[in-house]
Amino acid sequence: NCLWLSTLLMLLLHFCLVIPKLTTDAYDLLPAPGGEELTRGFLQEVVDILLGYISKSSQRSSKVLDFHHPHQLKEGLECFSLDLPDQPETLEQILVDCRDTLKYGVRTGHPRFLNQLSSGLDVVGVAGEWLTSTANTNMFTYEVSPVFVLMEECLLKKMQSILGWSDDVGDGIFCPGGTISNLYSILVARYHFYPEVKTRGMGVLPQLALFTSEQSHYSVKKSAAVLGMGSENVFMVKCDESGKMIPAELESSIVTAKEKALVPFYVNATAGTTVYGAFDPLNAIADICQRYTLWMHVDAAWGGGLLMSDRHKMKLQGIERACSVTWNPHKMMGVPLQCSAILGLLQECNDFGAEYLFQTDKNYDVSYDTGDKSIQCGRHVDVFKLWLMWKAKGSEGFGSQVNKCLENAEYLYDQLLVVTGNLSFDHTPEHSNVCFWYIPPSLRGQPPGPDRDARLHQVAPRIKGRMMEKGSVMIGYQPLGDKVNFFRCVFSNPATQQEDIDFLLDEITRLGDI
């Protein structure tokens, strides 16, 4: 009773001292004179909101999401409104907005969020993101970001070492996601073969051809369009049933491009495709690139994390022969979004030496003014959270985390073989992607054919919609080629356990049989 009374008195004291002051607006926070106490109280309230959210995200009894349709959120719910006012609102209302923003969002750290390649909620990573935002600096020069620039160098060297590159071979930067990393790879490859493009433009170049697998990420086509080469000049190389690029088909595509008077220069190999999680045969592709003098890029945005695992890194054998590599720690390594690296030589390709930033007569080693490697000017600090997590886990900790995710995939695949109504694809997963159909009772006796396919195509989206409305679990789905809609379950959240996989299968059955 004394403990209960003491707690109640503390809450009342907190309410009396802090809450009334939060009826003022943000102009009274630091750096306003005398604003320290109010700032401390406001930020403590924010921290309490965030701690509550983090705690609830790990509770299986909580919802993955509180789903509302777009028109409902736009029209406003309770005290939540997206409208922007002319006059400042109180700090109390700002806190309400913070709570509601989290309330109506998706808990991507929930153990039953299995929807995307990036998921989970690493507390050390979150702390790193908080500190990064507090520092609020830019990655273009050493003078404004000395510690972060050195951290980036340290991380890039470590990642290059893991790839098997020597110190004098690689370079790189962290940039906004895998799509931009892949764009950089094409940009650098083009500059490598045709450096005159930097000053004279595409008009002085032959018509170039690029090659990537038919199951690679769409960013390769998009980058070719953005860089003026044209999406039609990207050859989509056929894959086998497991989603791997077929080397003979790559060589055939190169010959076909030459017959069309195109000039092949770039091949993208994928280490961990988005849907199947397949790994292209890197050594065979490297042999072809060497034979035809082509730039070999490896998109390991999803699969790069397996390099941290002694058990699984052999799936990327041959990656050391790549000219450039994309690696997204915000996926398999669980770093908070966003955290993507492009590994490869960038400086000469992109530098223009803006004199207001990159003066050569500074009082320190200006080689650490790394911003000119980027096509951006301002660049967000994405390295600290990864560096901090690496300190907290060590390389072995990341490896164990990756192993756990692949073990979850193996468990799901094994369960699909015995659970009635679930039909997995024919191949064993290479990564933590598991693709499967759910066959409801009404379709189990129906023979294969167009009618059955048309009805089966509606099953996954219908179940997914019911999952979202209920808020119980989230899993992705899509069609692919001649395959009708199927579920794609991906494991990158270390919080997910076998009990969550059992729940997923039970929930699909419950919602699919309605």
Summary of the structure (lengths in Angstrom):
residues: 514
radius of gyration: 25.7
end to end distance: 49.1
largest distance: 87.2
contacts: 1645
relative contact order: 0.12
helix: 48%
strand: 14%
